[in-house]
Amino acid sequence: MGDTPNVSNSLTVRVQFKNDSGMLGRLASEIGRLGGDIGAVDLVSVGDGLMVRDLTINCRNDEHASALIAGIRALDDFTLLHSSDRTFLLHLGGKIEVVSRSPIRTRDDLSMVYTPGVARVCMAIHARPEDAYTLTIKKNTVAVVTDGTAVLGLGDIGPAAAMPVMEGKCALFKEFAGVDAFPLALDTTDTDAIVETVSHFATGFGGINLEDIAAPRCFEIEKRLRARLDIPVFHDDQHGTAIVTLAPLINALRLVNKNPDELKVVFNGVGAAGVTVSKIFMDYGVTNVIGCDRRGAIYRGRTENMNFMKQWYADHTNPNDERGSLAEVIEGADVFVGLSAPGVLTVPMLKTMNRDAVVFAMANPTPEIMPEEAAPHVRIMATGRSDYPNQINNVLAFPGVFRGALDVRATTINEEMKRAAAHAIAGVIPTNELHEDYIIPSVFNKEVVKAVARAVATAAQETGVARRETKG
């Protein structure tokens, strides 16, 4: 996360030194000189004229952490007893576990949980397959499926290396929406194999969350699974991103007093997320969308660096047939949406945008332009980072979307449900509280999941894809 010490690169160091006045202050000064940001300082032990302390230190990156440890080890009068990486410690053994909801302490418990009593439940589901929703984990369980080919900020790292991200996603499902989720990393990049595999294990799940599958295969995989399964299939990199990007746009337009149909919106990055965010913007009423990739604007008739996804984009966007680089087409734009790479947006580009410019620079961990650079030249700035205002984060969407879909046993997650989710997120902020630095609620605002779940469930019922009514 740039050059700022942060908790994702934090250490705990255990240091022993003489129990003399000023020693702790000296140690703290040395750590500060080495660029470390000290958090907690805990006393471990005191005795025999010695003191042992644990210090939590935020670092910039792995190299900085190594240099800081070496610097502490080299200090006279201080002994480094131990050091540990707090992030790696948190991941030891994985971040999730399976816990039984039914204690098995007696023979009676065993007889009902397993044989012979379980046979009666099996036959009840055999007679009424829909009872799987009430008598198994299908009611509240989502599969988080990846092939590890497009992990955020890391790229194609394979299924095993993608597992920590998938586990984290499952933890977020549980923490924010009470949804049980399980990571399934598939050791194949073959579209047919992924579709077949997911189709065969889908029986035990109430929904499928596709994650970090590279474009353009992700489009076909989702399309085929949606056609084949009677449970929601949701590619979060596409639709979750679209929902959480439309929400701040809705609120930003209230502040700048502009209508969707009068906007010029320029996208940089036309992958899975870029295409789907563009679609939801167009569905909202934005008529002038221009997308750029590494070769510049996408337009009708372009043949270089194209695929079926970009061909759709060329056929349905850029109504004025603008061509050229990002620097050229951003002139006169009202909104910039970045789903691409660090540093591609510059201050000279911002200066050519329309009045009250809105910039969503969402590349992670380093955005297309840092907020400090953009601030003097734009009205509203948002990123994907948690250390700046207006964090656009998918955790605002997917837990509530699946909570609502599971609550009504939806067969799919359609466009109306996605739009409803975006409006629900936007609506969590009362109009009188809207501000340039507050156009999207915090990911820790407990009202978000509730509002999204209600809106999604209602939209599912209104569009006929719900199999049950919500309570109340």
N, C-alpha and C positions, 0 to 999 in steps of 0.2 A: 504494500500500500504506500508506494512512493518513498520519501525520505523521512517520514515521521514515525517514531517508535509507536508500536501498536500492540494490542493484546494478543493478536494472532501470532506474533513472534515474541512471546514472553518466556522468561526463564524464572526458575526459583533456584537461588544459590544458597548454600549453607556455608557460612564462614565462621571460623573460630579466631578469636583475638583476645588480647589481655583486657581484663575488666577494669580498664582505666578510663577516667573522664576524657572525653574528646575522641576516643577511638572510633565510635560509631559515626560521628560526624566526619572524621577523616575518610572512612570507607565510603560514605555517601558522596563526599566531594570527588573522590577518585572515580566512582561509577559515573557521576555526572560529567566529569572531564572526558570519560570514554564514550559519552553520548547516550548512556542508558537513562531511562526514565523510571525512577523507583516508585513502586506502588506500596504494597504492604511491607512492613518490617515486623517480624515476629520473633519473640524470644523463645529459644529452644531450651537452653540450660545455662546455669551459672554455677561455678564451683572451681575450687583450686586456683582462684585468681584468673580464671578464663571465662569467657562468655561465648556462646554459640547463638548466632542469629540466622534466620531465614529471611532473605530479601527477594521480593518479586520485582523483576525488572523487565520493562518493555524495551524491545530492540527494533531496529529498522528492518532487518532481514537476517538470513542465516549467517551470512558473512560477518555482519555486525555482531551477532550473538557469539560467534566463535572468537572474534577479536576481543570482546568484552570479557569472556571467560579467561582468555589468555592474559588479559590485563590484570584481572583480579588475582590470578595465580602468581603473577610476577611481583605482587606487592610485598614489601618487607613488613613483618609483624602481623601478617594476616595469612591464615591457612584456609584455602578453599577445600572444604570437605566433600562437597557434592554439588552437582548442578543437574538440572533436569529441564527439559522443554515441556512447558505446561500444555501446549496443544497436543503433542504426541502422547503425553500422559493421559489426556482425556480420551484419546482414541484406543488406548490399550484394551485389547479384547473386544473391540467394537463398541458402538454407542447405543445399541438396542439389545433387547433380550425378549424371549417369549416367556410369559408368566401365566400359569394356570389360574383361571377364574374360579375353579371348583376345587376346594381342598379335598384331598384323599387321605383320610386318617383312619377310616374304619372299613370293615368288609362291606358294610352297606354302601358307603361312598363308592368303593370300587365297583360294586355290582351295578350301580346306576351310571357312573361315569363311563365304565367300560362294560365288559361282558358280565352277565347276559343282558342287562337292562338296555344297553345302547342299541340292541337289535330292534327294539320296538320303535325307537326314534328313526333308525335307518328305514324301516318299512313305512313309516309315516311319510317320510320324504319321497320314498319310491312311489307311494300312492298319490302324493301331491307335491310335485317338484318345487312349487313356489314356496313350500314350507322351509326350504333351505335358508331363506332369508330370516326366518325367526329361530331356527333350530341349529344354525351353524354360524361360523365367523363371517360368512358371506354378508351378513347384515351390516358389518362395520369395518370391512377390511379391503384395502387397496393394494395392488401389486405395483411396485415402482420398478419399471423395466428399462434397462439400458444395454447397449452394446459397447459403451465406452468410447465412441468415436468422435464425440463433440462435447467434451466436458468443459464447462465454462472456464475460460481463461487458460485452459491447458491443452485442449484439442484432442487428438486421437491418442489416448493413453492406454486403451484396452480395458476390458471388463474388470479385471482384478483391481487395477489402480483406481477405477471409478467407484469402487464399493464405498469408500469413506463418504463420498458425496451422496450416494444413494441412502446410506444409513442416516446421514444428516437429514435428508429429505423425510425419511420415515419418522425421525424424532420430531421434526417440525409438525408433521401431520398429527401426531399424538398430542404434543404440547399445546398446539393452538386450536385444534378442533376435536380432540378426542377420537380421532380416526386411527385405527390400527393399520399399519402399513408394513410391508415386507419388501426388502430389496432383492431383485432378481437380475443379476448381471449375466448376460448371455454371451457365450464364447463363440459368436459367429457374427459376421456382418452381411450375411446373405439375407436378402429381403424375404424370400420365400420361407427360409428356415425360421426367421423371427416370427413371421405371421403364423406359421404352423405351430411353433412352440407355444406362443402366447395363447393361441386359440385352444390348445389342448389343456393348459393349466388354468384357464380362466374360470372354470366351474366353481372353484372355491373362493372367488373374489367378487366383491360388489362393484369394483371399478378397476380400470387399468390406467396408471399414470406413466406415459412414455417420457423418457428423460435422456437428454444428452445423446441423441442419435443424429448423425450428420445429415444435412440436406444434400441432395434432394430426396434421399431414400426415406427420410422421416415422413414425408408427405404421403408416399405410397403405402408405407406400413400402416400409418394411422387410417388412411382411407379404407384399406382392405379389412383391417380389424373392426372398424366401425360398421362395415357392411356385414361382417360375419358374426359379431357378438351382440347380445342383447343387454349388455351393461355398458356404462360410460367408458369411452376410450378418449383420453385427453393428453395431448402432447404439450406438456407445460411450457417448454421452450417457445412454442408458438403461441398458444392461447392464453396461458398465464401471463406471459409478457404483454400480449395485446390488451388484456383486461387492465393490468396495472399501469399501462401507458395511456389508455383512453381516460382513465379516472382523473389523473392530474390535468389532462388536456381540458376536460370538461370544466374543472375549477379554474384553470388558467384563463380560459376564454371569458369567464365571468369577471375576472379582474381587469383584463385588457379591453373588455367590451368589444369583442369581435365575434362574428358568426362563423360557423364551420365552412359555409359555402363561399366565404370571401377570403379564405386563407390560401397561402402558398406554403406547402409543407415539403421540406426536403429531407429525405432519408439518406443516411450513409450506412451501407450494410444491407444487402438484399438477400440474406439467407432466410432460414426458416422463420426467425422472429421478425425480420424486416418485412417480409411479405405479409405475414399474418397481422402485424400491427397496422400496416398500410390498409389492409382489407377492413379492419374494424374502424379505422378512421374514415374510410370512404363510406362505410355503412352508416356512420354517424353524420355524414353530410359534407365531408371534405371532398371537393371536386378537383383540386389541383395538387396532385401528389407527384413528386419526382424522386426517383430512387437512383442512387449512385453506388457503384462498386469500384474496384480498383481501376477500371478502365473509364470511369466517368459516368455520365448520365445514361440511363437505359431508355431507349426510345424505339418507336416502331421502325422496323427495318434493320436494326442493329444485328450484326452477325457474329461479332467477336465476343468470346467468353460468355456464351449463352447456354442455357439449358431449358428444359420445359417450364420450370418455375419462373425463370427470368423472362421467358417468352410470354407467359401469361401477364407478367408485370408490364412488359412492353406494350401489350395489346390493350391494357386497361388503365394505364396511368399516363402522366406527362401529356396532357391534352394540347399543350402549345408546342410540342415537339422540340423542347429545349435540349441542347446538346453541349458537351464540353465537360470540364472537370467540376469537382465540387465547388471550387472557388468561383467558377463561372456561373453555375446554376443557382447558387445560394443567394445571389443578388436579388433583393426584393422579397426574400422569404420571410414569412411571419413566424414559422416554427421550424426548428431543426431537431431531428431525432437521430441520435447516433447509436447504432448497434454494431459497432465495427472495431476500431482499434485506437490505442492511445495517440493523442497529439495530432489527429488529422484535421481538427478544426482550429483555426488561428484567429487572432484578434482582427487582422485585416479583413477576414471573411465576415466576422460579426459586424463590422462597421458598414458592410454593404446590405445587411438585412433591413427589413422594414422596422418602423417604429414599434416600441413595446415588444421587442423580440422575445421569443420563448425558446429555450434551449434545453433539451433532454439529452444529456451526454451520458450514455448508459454502458459504455465499455467498462469492464471490470478486470482487474481492480483499479486501473488507471483510466479515467474517462477521456473522451475525445478532446476535451479542453478542461483544465482545472477551474473550479469555480472562482478562485482568486483572480485568474486572468480574465474570465468572462464578465465578472460582476459589473465593471463600469460601463459595459456595452450592451447589456441585455436587461430586460425587465424581470424575467423569471428564469431561474436556473435550477435544474434537477439532475441528479446523478443516481447511480446504483449504490453509492457508498453510504455507510451508516454514520460517518463522521462529518457529514455536511447536511444542511436542511434539505427537505424534499427528496428523501430516499425512495426511489422506485424499485420495489422489491417484490418478487413473485409470491413471497409468503403472505402478502396481503390478499392474494387471490385463491391459490389452489386449496388451502385447508377449508375455507368456507364454501368453495365451489363443490368440492366432494362431500362436505358435510350436508349441504342442501340436496345434492343428487342422491346420496345414500338415504337421507331421511324420507324421501318420496319414492325410493327404489326406481329411479329414472333409468330408462333404457339407453339414453344418450345424453350428451351435453351439447345442446344446439346453440345457434347464434343468439337466439332470444335470451337464453340463460347467461351467456357470456356478457351480453349488453347489460342485462340486469345486474350482474356482478359489478361491472365497472361503475354504473350509476350508484350502486349501493356504497361502494368504497368512497366515491366522490361525496356522497350525501352524508357521510359520517361527520364531515366538517360543516358546521352551521355556516350559512352565508355570512353572518356578521363576524365570523372568526377567520374568514379567508384572508390570507396575506401572501405576499410574494414568497415568503419563506415557509408558508404552510398551505400548500395546495394538495397535499396527500397526507393521510393520517399516519401515525407511527405504527410500525409493525407490532408494537406491544399494546396498542389500543384494543382492549378486549371487545369493544363494540363492533370491530370490523368483521370478525368471523360471524358473529350473530347476524349482522345486517346482510352480509353476502349470502349466508345460508338461507335466510328467509326469502331473499329476492330470487335466488336460484330455484328454490323449491316452488315458489309461486309461479315463476316463469315456466317451469317444467309442467306444472298442473295446467296452466293456461294453454300450453302448446300440445297437450295430449301425450307427453312422453313419461308421465308419472304413473306408477302402478299402485300408489296409495296416497291418501290424504295425510298432510302433516297434522300433528296434534295441536289442538287449540286454534 
